[in-house]
Structure formats: structure tokens, C-alpha cells
Amino acid sequence: FILNFKGTAFISQGLLRAIIGFVTFLSCVTSRADPMVHDCDTKGPGTNKNLWPMTIGFLLQLVLVWLAFLLLPCSKEKGKSVLK
């Protein structure tokens, strides 16, 4: 569970956000310099106003992983395949 969760978090929090930030940056930089059209200061990368939901989601991920790690000693072995 922990490894799958962290792998999914790496893809969703790391790679996807990096790609979105890169595309946002490129679209901002390559736009025309007309002051009426150019809006990098309001719609550029890093100007998102929803910081609290992202922070709460990240902290919830941390709590879930640590809770799963701390509950590992309470788990029971359900059986495993025998390797030759």
C-alpha cells in the first residue's frame, strides 16, 4: 500500500504538476507583449489562488502514509506464494 501510494503521489503531485507548470510557463512567455493580452502576472505559473486545498491534500497524504506505516506491526500475514 505504502509503495503504491507514494508512486501514485509522485506521478500526480510531481510529474503532472511539473508538466502543467511548464506548459503554463511556455504559454505565458510566448504570448504577445500587448498589455491588454499579456496576463502572466495573474495567470502565470505559481499564481494559483487555491494554495490551502493543495496543502491540506499534501498533509493528508503524509498522515495516511505514516498511519499505514505505524499500523504495520498490527497486520497479520494472510499467506504468500511459495517460490522455488
C-alpha positions in Angstrom: 0.0 0.0 0.0 2.7 2.5 1.0 4.8 2.0 -2.1 1.8 2.1 -4.4 0.6 5.3 -2.7 3.9 7.0 -2.9 4.3 6.0 -6.5 0.9 7.4 -7.4 1.7 10.6 -5.4 5.0 11.0 -7.4 3.1 10.8 -10.7 0.2 13.0 -9.6 2.0 15.5 -7.4 5.3 15.5 -9.1 5.2 14.8 -12.8 1.8 16.1 -13.7 2.2 19.4 -11.8 5.7 19.9 -13.4 4.2 19.4 -16.9 1.3 21.7 -16.1 3.7 24.4 -14.8 6.0 24.0 -17.8 3.1 24.4 -20.3 1.7 27.3 -18.3 5.1 29.0 -18.3 5.6 28.4 -22.1 2.1 29.8 -22.9 2.8 32.8 -20.7 6.2 33.5 -22.2 5.3 33.0 -25.8 2.2 35.3 -25.7 2.3 38.7 -27.3 3.7 41.6 -25.4 0.5 43.6 -25.8 -0.5 44.8 -22.2 -4.2 44.0 -23.0 -3.4 40.4 -23.9 -0.4 39.7 -21.7 -1.6 38.4 -18.3 1.4 36.5 -16.9 1.1 38.3 -13.6 -2.4 36.9 -13.0 -2.5 33.7 -14.9 1.2 32.6 -15.0 2.6 29.6 -13.2 2.6 29.9 -9.4 -0.3 32.4 -9.3 -2.8 29.8 -8.3 -5.0 31.0 -5.5 -6.0 27.6 -4.2 -3.0 27.0 -2.0 -4.9 25.8 1.0 -6.6 22.8 -0.6 -3.3 21.7 -2.1 -1.6 22.0 1.3 -4.3 20.1 3.1 -4.3 17.3 0.5 -0.5 17.0 0.8 -0.7 16.9 4.6 -3.5 14.3 4.4 -1.2 12.1 2.2 1.6 12.4 4.8 -0.8 11.4 7.6 -2.2 8.4 5.7 1.3 7.0 4.8 2.6 7.4 8.4 -0.6 5.9 9.8 -0.2 2.9 7.5 3.5 2.6 8.5 2.7 2.7 12.2 -0.1 0.1 11.8 2.3 -2.4 10.0 3.1 -4.3 13.3 -0.6 -4.9 13.9 -1.1 -6.5 10.5 -1.5 -10.3 10.0 0.1 -12.3 7.3 -2.6 -13.7 5.0 -0.4 -16.1 3.1 2.1 -15.8 0.3 3.1 -17.8 -2.7 6.0 -20.3 -2.3 8.9 -19.5 -4.6 11.1 -22.3 -5.9 
